[in-house]
Amino acid sequence: MLVQPFDGIRELGLTELVGVDEKVDQNDYSGSVDVDVSPGPQPASGTFLAFAFYQTEDSGGDILSVDGILYILDADPAVSSGDTALAATEWPTVLGTVAVAAADWSADAAGGVAYITDTEVPFHAVSTLYFVFKLTSATSINSDAGDDEQLEFNAWYRRES
């Protein structure tokens, strides 16, 4: 009998949610991003175990401790930065959400991180997952001309198939 060795924890890699000069106001969405979660030609299932959110700025703007919700979907919601709604047909494709609160952030003048470990999100066998961030803070990202604020994230998951 062939026994599969332990697969270990996998990492998505740093993924941009809001780029420099992409304005996102309160209750607006970031653009959707897609990430491959299958290591080969076959779809993979798994469970997200931890999420890290990173706030930086390249040359102008502020480090923000934003409130928001990361949506994980199994179909592309095709939203762009600044959109105010998901389509009715996109809501059933949401597999899970991760809430980020201002109190979750550890930040200084150069950047910040919010590390979320209390929200596991399982996903069925897919090749690609899609991610969208909804900003719920009253403070906008890239609200002023010349702001170069960025919001990125990374996630770690256990592959189950």
N, CA and C of each residue as an Amber inpcrd file, in Angstrom:
protein
   483
   0.8380000  -1.1700000   0.0000000   0.0000000   0.0000000   0.0000000
   0.8910000   1.2440000   0.0000000   0.6170000   2.1600000  -0.9000000
   1.3650000   3.4150000  -0.9940000   0.7800000   4.4260000  -0.0220000
   1.6160000   4.9950000   0.8150000   1.1740000   5.9950000   1.7780000
   1.6760000   7.3540000   1.3260000   0.7590000   8.3190000   1.2330000
   1.1470000   9.6760000   0.8430000   1.8000000  10.3670000   2.0200000
   2.9890000  10.9530000   1.8240000   3.6300000  11.6610000   2.9290000
   2.8550000  12.9150000   3.3050000   3.1010000  13.3760000   4.5070000
   2.4540000  14.5860000   4.9980000   2.7130000  15.7340000   4.0330000
   1.6770000  16.4360000   3.6400000   1.7910000  17.5050000   2.6490000
   2.2290000  18.8300000   3.2630000   1.9560000  19.0320000   4.5340000
   2.3750000  20.2740000   5.1690000   1.4360000  21.4360000   4.8960000
   1.8010000  22.5610000   5.4430000   1.0190000  23.7820000   5.2920000
   1.5070000  24.5240000   4.0560000   0.5730000  25.0340000   3.2870000
   0.9060000  25.7820000   2.0660000   0.6270000  27.2620000   2.2760000
   1.2930000  28.0820000   1.4740000   1.1690000  29.5350000   1.5680000
   0.7150000  30.0930000   0.2290000  -0.2540000  31.0180000   0.2580000
  -0.7060000  31.6460000  -0.9880000   0.3810000  32.5100000  -1.6060000
   1.0840000  33.2700000  -0.7720000   2.0330000  34.2690000  -1.2580000
   1.4050000  35.6470000  -1.1650000   2.2450000  36.6490000  -1.0760000
   1.7720000  38.0240000  -0.9250000   0.9100000  38.4170000  -2.1240000
  -0.2900000  38.8990000  -1.8330000  -1.2820000  39.2110000  -2.8610000
  -1.8480000  40.6060000  -2.6220000  -1.8290000  41.4340000  -3.6450000
  -2.3130000  42.8140000  -3.5270000  -3.8290000  42.8800000  -3.6210000
  -4.4400000  43.5470000  -2.6380000  -5.8730000  43.8090000  -2.6540000
  -6.1650000  45.2190000  -3.1420000  -5.4370000  46.2090000  -2.6120000
  -5.5820000  47.6080000  -3.0310000  -4.1890000  48.1190000  -3.3570000
  -3.9950000  48.5410000  -4.6050000  -2.6980000  49.0380000  -5.0400000
  -2.5850000  50.5450000  -4.8970000  -1.3680000  51.0340000  -5.0970000
  -1.1440000  52.4760000  -5.0290000  -2.0660000  53.1720000  -6.0270000
  -2.6150000  54.2880000  -5.6250000  -3.5060000  55.1090000  -6.4460000
  -4.8590000  54.4730000  -6.7500000  -5.2000000  53.3420000  -6.1200000
  -6.5360000  52.7680000  -6.2530000  -7.3550000  53.2320000  -5.0570000
  -8.2670000  54.1650000  -5.2940000  -9.0570000  54.7280000  -4.2020000
 -10.1850000  53.7750000  -3.8170000 -10.2710000  53.5080000  -2.5180000
 -11.3450000  52.6790000  -1.9810000 -11.9240000  53.4190000  -0.7740000
 -13.2040000  53.7770000  -0.8670000 -13.9010000  54.4960000   0.1990000
 -14.6490000  53.5220000   1.0990000 -15.2430000  54.0700000   2.1650000
 -16.0130000  53.2540000   3.0810000 -17.1130000  52.5090000   2.3310000
 -17.2340000  51.2200000   2.6030000 -18.2070000  50.3010000   2.0040000
 -17.9700000  50.0320000   0.5230000 -16.7840000  50.3760000   0.0240000
 -16.3810000  50.0170000  -1.3360000 -15.5490000  48.7390000  -1.3010000
 -15.4680000  48.0980000  -2.4560000 -14.6960000  46.8670000  -2.5960000
 -13.3740000  47.1490000  -3.2890000 -12.4040000  46.2810000  -3.0090000
 -11.1650000  46.2690000  -3.7960000 -11.4700000  45.5380000  -5.0970000
 -10.5350000  45.5600000  -6.0020000 -10.6650000  44.7340000  -7.1930000
 -10.5120000  43.2730000  -6.8180000 -11.1080000  42.3750000  -7.5870000
 -10.9700000  40.9430000  -7.2960000  -9.5980000  40.4620000  -7.7640000
  -9.0240000  39.5520000  -6.9970000  -7.7550000  38.9290000  -7.3660000
  -7.9380000  37.4220000  -7.3310000  -7.2690000  36.7360000  -8.2350000
  -7.3580000  35.2830000  -8.2790000  -6.0210000  34.6780000  -7.8680000
  -6.1080000  33.5450000  -7.1470000  -4.9190000  32.8450000  -6.6820000
  -5.0990000  31.3560000  -6.9410000  -4.0880000  30.7370000  -7.5380000
  -4.0900000  29.3000000  -7.8070000  -3.8210000  28.5550000  -6.5040000
  -4.7000000  27.6330000  -6.1310000  -4.5120000  26.8570000  -4.9030000
  -4.2420000  25.3800000  -5.1760000  -4.1780000  24.9900000  -6.4340000
  -3.9020000  23.5870000  -6.7470000  -2.4510000  23.4560000  -7.2060000
  -1.7450000  22.4630000  -6.6780000  -0.3310000  22.3130000  -7.0140000
  -0.0840000  21.6770000  -8.3770000  -1.1020000  21.2080000  -9.0210000
  -0.9250000  20.5350000 -10.3080000  -2.1750000  20.6650000 -11.1460000
  -2.3720000  19.7150000 -12.0380000  -3.5350000  19.8070000 -12.9390000
  -4.8630000  19.5000000 -12.2590000  -4.8360000  18.8710000 -11.0780000
  -6.0660000  18.5100000 -10.3820000  -6.4650000  19.5930000  -9.3880000
  -7.7520000  19.8720000  -9.2560000  -8.2090000  20.8120000  -8.2290000
  -7.8360000  20.3090000  -6.8310000  -7.7750000  21.2200000  -5.8810000
  -7.4270000  20.8720000  -4.5090000  -8.4610000  21.4540000  -3.5560000
  -8.6940000  20.7420000  -2.4580000  -9.5330000  21.2650000  -1.3840000
  -8.6480000  21.5150000  -0.1780000  -9.1540000  22.2980000   0.7760000
  -8.3460000  22.5680000   1.9550000  -9.0620000  23.4620000   2.9420000
  -8.3000000  23.9290000   3.9150000  -8.8120000  24.8280000   4.9360000
  -7.7910000  25.9220000   5.2040000  -8.2140000  27.1710000   5.0740000
  -7.3530000  28.2930000   5.4560000  -7.2480000  28.3190000   6.9720000
  -6.0320000  28.5160000   7.4680000  -5.7580000  28.4860000   8.9000000
  -5.3930000  29.8490000   9.4710000  -4.7710000  30.6970000   8.6640000
  -4.3110000  31.9990000   9.1480000  -4.2500000  32.9800000   7.9830000
  -4.4520000  34.2510000   8.3140000  -4.4240000  35.3260000   7.3300000
  -3.5910000  36.4710000   7.8950000  -2.7490000  37.0580000   7.0700000
  -1.9810000  38.2410000   7.4620000  -2.2990000  39.3450000   6.4610000
  -2.6530000  40.5090000   6.9770000  -2.9400000  41.6870000   6.1560000
  -1.8130000  42.6870000   6.3780000  -1.3640000  43.3200000   5.3000000
  -0.2390000  44.2470000   5.3650000  -0.6440000  45.5970000   4.7940000
  -0.3610000  46.6480000   5.5270000  -0.6160000  48.0150000   5.0670000
   0.7410000  48.7040000   4.9180000   1.0200000  49.2260000   3.7380000
   2.2500000  49.9740000   3.4860000   1.9180000  51.1850000   2.6260000
   2.9000000  52.0570000   2.4820000   2.7770000  53.1660000   1.5420000
   4.1400000  53.3650000   0.9080000   4.1540000  53.6290000  -0.3930000
   5.4120000  53.7290000  -1.1260000   6.1240000  55.0590000  -0.9370000
   5.3910000  56.1580000  -1.0130000   6.0700000  57.4530000  -0.8700000
   5.1590000  58.5510000  -0.3480000   3.9040000  58.2690000  -0.1960000
   2.9690000  59.2690000   0.3130000   1.7490000  58.5840000   0.8680000
   1.0880000  59.2320000   1.7960000  -0.0910000  58.6440000   2.4040000
   0.1990000  58.2230000   3.8290000  -0.7490000  57.5510000   4.4310000
  -0.6560000  57.1710000   5.8340000  -0.7460000  55.6640000   5.9800000
  -0.2060000  55.1730000   7.0790000  -0.4140000  53.7800000   7.4480000
  -1.7440000  53.7400000   8.1870000  -2.6800000  52.9770000   7.6570000
  -4.0380000  52.9370000   8.1890000  -4.2830000  51.6080000   8.9000000
  -4.9990000  51.6370000   9.9780000  -5.4580000  50.4220000  10.6560000
  -6.9190000  50.2390000  10.2740000  -7.1420000  49.6510000   9.1110000
  -8.4760000  49.6130000   8.5140000  -9.3410000  48.4990000   9.0800000
 -10.6450000  48.7500000   9.0680000 -11.6530000  47.7250000   9.3280000
 -12.1350000  47.2390000   7.9650000 -12.4140000  45.9460000   7.8850000
 -12.9380000  45.4400000   6.6280000 -13.2310000  43.9580000   6.6720000
 -13.6580000  43.4560000   5.5360000 -14.0240000  42.0510000   5.3930000
 -13.3710000  41.5130000   4.1290000 -12.6270000  40.4260000   4.2700000
 -12.0840000  39.7140000   3.1210000 -13.0930000  38.6410000   2.7240000
 -13.5330000  38.6690000   1.4740000 -14.4360000  37.6540000   0.9450000
 -13.6190000  36.6560000   0.1410000 -13.8920000  35.3720000   0.3530000
 -13.2480000  34.2890000  -0.3850000 -14.3320000  33.6420000  -1.2260000
 -14.1050000  33.5950000  -2.5420000 -15.1310000  33.1220000  -3.4650000
 -14.5690000  32.0240000  -4.3740000 -15.4640000  31.1960000  -4.9070000
 -15.0140000  30.1690000  -5.8510000 -15.3070000  30.5380000  -7.3070000
 -15.7760000  31.7520000  -7.5470000 -15.9770000  32.2800000  -8.9060000
 -15.5840000  33.7510000  -8.8910000 -15.1150000  34.2370000 -10.0090000
 -14.6380000  35.6200000 -10.0910000 -15.8080000  36.5950000  -9.9970000
 -15.8070000  37.4640000  -8.9710000 -16.8840000  38.4350000  -8.8580000
 -16.7310000  39.6180000  -9.8070000 -15.6090000  39.7090000 -10.4810000
 -15.3850000  40.7400000 -11.5000000 -15.6750000  42.1460000 -10.9940000
 -15.2190000  42.4640000  -9.7800000 -15.3560000  43.8210000  -9.2620000
 -14.0260000  44.5480000  -9.4070000 -14.1050000  45.8490000  -9.5140000
 -12.9290000  46.7070000  -9.6040000 -12.8490000  47.5600000  -8.3520000
 -11.6590000  48.0740000  -8.0470000 -11.4950000  48.9430000  -6.8810000
 -12.4800000  50.0950000  -6.9520000 -13.2040000  50.3010000  -5.8510000
 -14.1800000  51.3760000  -5.7760000 -15.5990000  50.9540000  -6.0730000
 -15.8030000  49.7120000  -6.5440000 -17.1740000  49.2430000  -6.7720000
 -17.9100000  49.1840000  -5.4320000 -19.2190000  49.3880000  -5.4760000
 -20.0010000  49.4780000  -4.2480000 -20.8780000  48.2550000  -3.9770000
 -20.8870000  47.2680000  -4.8710000 -21.7460000  46.1060000  -4.6590000
 -21.2370000  44.8990000  -5.4260000 -21.5460000  43.7350000  -4.8840000
 -21.3950000  42.4910000  -5.6210000 -22.7360000  42.2070000  -6.2840000
 -22.7140000  41.5370000  -7.4110000 -23.9600000  41.1770000  -8.0910000
 -24.6940000  40.0870000  -7.3040000 -25.9900000  40.0220000  -7.4490000
 -26.7940000  39.0150000  -6.7420000 -26.3080000  37.6030000  -7.0490000
 -25.8620000  37.3610000  -8.2720000 -25.3890000  36.0250000  -8.6480000
 -24.0220000  35.6920000  -8.0570000 -23.3110000  36.6960000  -7.5450000
 -21.9760000  36.4620000  -6.9760000 -22.0280000  36.0600000  -5.5000000
 -23.0530000  36.4700000  -4.7750000 -23.1400000  36.1470000  -3.3500000
 -23.1280000  34.6450000  -3.0750000 -23.8060000  33.7900000  -3.8510000
 -23.7520000  32.3480000  -3.5760000 -22.3820000  31.7140000  -3.8100000
 -21.4530000  32.4410000  -4.4100000 -20.1110000  31.8990000  -4.6380000
 -19.1510000  32.2230000  -3.4900000 -19.6360000  32.9420000  -2.4670000
 -18.8060000  33.2600000  -1.3000000 -18.6610000  32.0010000  -0.4380000
 -17.4130000  31.5910000  -0.2170000 -17.1320000  30.4100000   0.5990000
 -16.9080000  30.7570000   2.0680000 -16.4880000  31.9850000   2.3240000
 -16.2300000  32.4050000   3.6890000 -15.7570000  33.8370000   3.7320000
 -15.6900000  34.3750000   4.9470000 -15.2430000  35.7510000   5.1490000
 -14.2570000  35.8050000   6.3150000 -13.4170000  36.8300000   6.2840000
 -12.4820000  37.0780000   7.3700000 -12.6110000  38.5500000   7.7400000
 -13.0000000  38.8030000   8.9930000 -13.1580000  40.1760000   9.4630000
 -11.8300000  40.6850000  10.0220000 -11.5270000  41.9410000   9.6920000
 -10.3330000  42.6220000  10.2030000 -10.7980000  43.9000000  10.8790000
 -10.3830000  44.0910000  12.1200000 -10.7730000  45.2790000  12.8850000
  -9.5450000  46.1400000  13.1560000  -9.7760000  47.4180000  13.3890000
  -8.6750000  48.3400000  13.6760000  -7.8310000  47.8360000  14.8380000
  -8.4540000  47.1980000  15.8210000  -7.7300000  46.6940000  16.9860000
  -6.8200000  45.5090000  16.6600000  -6.9950000  44.8810000  15.4860000
  -6.1600000  43.7470000  15.0870000  -4.7830000  44.1710000  14.5800000
  -4.6180000  45.4440000  14.2730000  -3.3970000  45.9290000  13.6270000
  -2.2910000  46.2500000  14.6220000  -1.0840000  45.9330000  14.2220000
   0.1300000  46.3920000  14.8880000   0.8600000  47.2150000  13.8360000
   1.0520000  48.5110000  14.0910000   1.5820000  49.3900000  13.0420000
   2.5300000  50.4320000  13.6250000   3.3570000  50.9690000  12.7360000
   4.1860000  52.1270000  13.0630000   4.1900000  53.0290000  11.8270000
   5.1020000  53.9690000  11.7420000   5.1060000  54.9290000  10.6370000
   5.4580000  54.2950000   9.2970000   6.0610000  53.1120000   9.2880000
   6.5060000  52.4920000   8.0440000   5.5700000  51.4070000   7.5130000
   4.6850000  50.8830000   8.3500000   3.8000000  49.8260000   7.8920000
   3.0350000  49.2080000   9.0320000   2.1980000  48.2380000   8.6820000
   1.4110000  47.5650000   9.6970000   0.9950000  46.1800000   9.2490000
   0.6630000  45.3440000  10.2390000   0.2090000  43.9880000   9.9670000
  -0.9370000  43.6410000  10.9120000  -1.9130000  42.9310000  10.3820000
  -2.9950000  42.3450000  11.1780000  -2.9520000  40.8460000  10.8970000
  -2.7820000  40.0600000  11.9400000  -2.6420000  38.6090000  11.7920000
  -3.8620000  37.9400000  12.4080000  -4.6630000  37.2600000  11.5790000
  -5.9230000  36.6590000  12.0030000  -5.7720000  35.1410000  12.0200000
  -5.9160000  34.5470000  13.1990000  -5.7650000  33.0940000  13.3250000
  -7.0120000  32.4160000  13.8740000  -8.0540000  33.1730000  14.1650000
  -9.2450000  32.5830000  14.7700000 -10.3870000  32.3620000  13.7870000
 -10.0750000  32.3880000  12.4810000 -11.1120000  32.2170000  11.4660000
 -10.6390000  31.2020000  10.4250000 -11.0480000  29.9510000  10.5800000
 -10.7320000  28.9350000   9.5770000 -11.7980000  28.9650000   8.4930000
 -11.3670000  28.8300000   7.2420000 -12.3020000  28.8400000   6.1160000
 -12.0060000  27.6310000   5.2310000 -12.8980000  26.6340000   5.2160000
 -12.7000000  25.4840000   4.3340000 -13.0890000  25.8270000   2.8980000
 -12.4630000  25.1280000   1.9590000 -12.8570000  25.2880000   0.5570000
 -12.8690000  23.9250000  -0.1240000 -13.8150000  23.7720000  -1.0450000
 -13.9570000  22.5220000  -1.7920000 -12.9070000  22.4600000  -2.8950000
 -12.8580000  21.3560000  -3.6130000 -11.8450000  21.1630000  -4.6540000
 -12.0180000  22.1900000  -5.7790000 -11.0380000  23.0660000  -5.8930000
 -10.9990000  24.1060000  -6.9260000  -9.5570000  24.2740000  -7.3780000
  -9.3830000  24.8940000  -8.5180000  -8.0380000  25.2540000  -8.9680000
  -7.6870000  26.6760000  -8.5590000  -8.6950000  27.5560000  -8.5670000
  -8.4770000  28.9690000  -8.3020000  -9.5170000  29.4760000  -7.3080000
  -9.0650000  30.3180000  -6.3860000  -9.9710000  31.0360000  -5.4950000
  -9.8320000  32.5210000  -5.7740000 -10.8670000  33.2670000  -5.4510000
 -10.9160000  34.7130000  -5.7050000 -11.1040000  35.4370000  -4.3780000
 -10.4940000  36.6050000  -4.2780000 -10.5070000  37.3660000  -3.0370000
 -10.8840000  38.8120000  -3.3300000 -11.7240000  39.3700000  -2.4660000
 -12.1650000  40.7680000  -2.5640000 -12.2130000  41.3120000  -1.1420000
 -11.7590000  42.5480000  -0.9630000 -11.7900000  43.1850000   0.3450000
 -12.8110000  44.3080000   0.3330000 -13.6990000  44.3270000   1.3360000
 -14.6600000  45.4220000   1.4980000 -14.1770000  46.2800000   2.6660000
 -13.9010000  47.5330000   2.3900000 -13.4480000  48.4750000   3.4120000
 -14.6570000  48.9740000   4.1900000 -14.6720000  48.7730000   5.5010000
 -15.7810000  49.2670000   6.3140000 -15.3660000  50.4620000   7.1720000
 -14.0980000  50.8200000   7.1710000 -13.6110000  51.9970000   7.9010000
 -14.1450000  53.2730000   7.2740000 -14.2870000  54.2950000   8.0850000
 -14.6860000  55.6080000   7.5660000 -13.5520000  56.2770000   6.8060000
 -12.3030000  55.8830000   7.1040000 -11.1410000  56.4540000   6.4250000
 -10.8830000  55.7170000   5.1200000 -10.7850000  56.4520000   4.0160000
 -10.5500000  55.8600000   2.7000000  -9.0860000  55.4880000   2.5120000
  -8.8460000  54.5200000   1.6550000  -7.4950000  54.1830000   1.2230000
  -7.2220000  54.9850000  -0.0460000  -6.0740000  55.6760000  -0.0910000
  -5.6820000  56.5190000  -1.2200000  -6.7130000  57.6240000  -1.4840000
  -7.0900000  58.3210000  -0.4170000  -8.1020000  59.3610000  -0.5310000
  -7.5670000  60.6630000  -1.1210000  -6.2690000  60.8980000  -1.0030000
  -5.6790000  62.1470000  -1.5030000  -4.7790000  61.8780000  -2.6970000
  -4.6800000  62.8520000  -3.5910000  -3.7520000  62.7400000  -4.7180000
  -2.3480000  62.5360000  -4.1700000  -1.6040000  61.6480000  -4.7430000
  -0.2430000  61.3890000  -4.3000000  -0.1350000  60.3130000  -3.2390000
  -1.2650000  59.8340000  -2.6980000  -1.2010000  58.7280000  -1.7470000
  -0.7410000  57.4710000  -2.4700000   0.1440000  56.7470000  -1.8510000
   0.6330000  55.4810000  -2.4070000   0.4140000  54.3550000  -1.4080000
  -0.7740000  54.3200000  -0.8110000  -1.0950000  53.3130000   0.1860000
  -1.4400000  51.9930000  -0.5020000  -1.0400000  50.8970000   0.1420000
  -1.3130000  49.5610000  -0.3780000  -1.8900000  48.6920000   0.7240000
  -2.7620000  47.7850000   0.3360000  -3.2610000  46.7570000   1.2400000
  -3.0230000  45.4190000   0.5530000  -2.2540000  44.5640000   1.2150000
  -1.9480000  43.2410000   0.6860000  -2.2830000  42.2070000   1.7460000
  -2.3250000  40.9370000   1.3300000  -2.5440000  39.8810000   2.3010000
  -1.8020000  38.6240000   1.8870000  -1.6630000  37.7270000   2.8430000
  -1.1190000  36.3970000   2.6190000  -1.9740000  35.4520000   3.4510000
  -2.0070000  34.1810000   3.0900000  -2.7840000  33.2090000   3.8500000
  -2.0890000  31.8570000   3.8010000  -2.3130000  31.0870000   4.8630000
  -1.7360000  29.7610000   4.9700000  -2.8760000  28.7650000   5.0690000
  -2.7350000  27.6410000   4.3480000  -3.8020000  26.6470000   4.3350000
  -3.2520000  25.2350000   4.3580000  -4.0710000  24.3520000   4.8530000
  -3.7780000  22.9160000   4.8570000  -4.5170000  22.3210000   3.6600000
  -3.7900000  21.6870000   2.7800000  -4.4320000  21.0360000   1.6320000
  -4.9790000  19.6970000   2.0660000  -6.2190000  19.4150000   1.6720000
  -6.8700000  18.1810000   2.0920000  -7.1210000  17.2070000   0.9520000
  -7.0080000  17.6600000  -0.2890000  -7.0890000  16.7360000  -1.4360000
  -6.2920000  17.3120000  -2.5840000
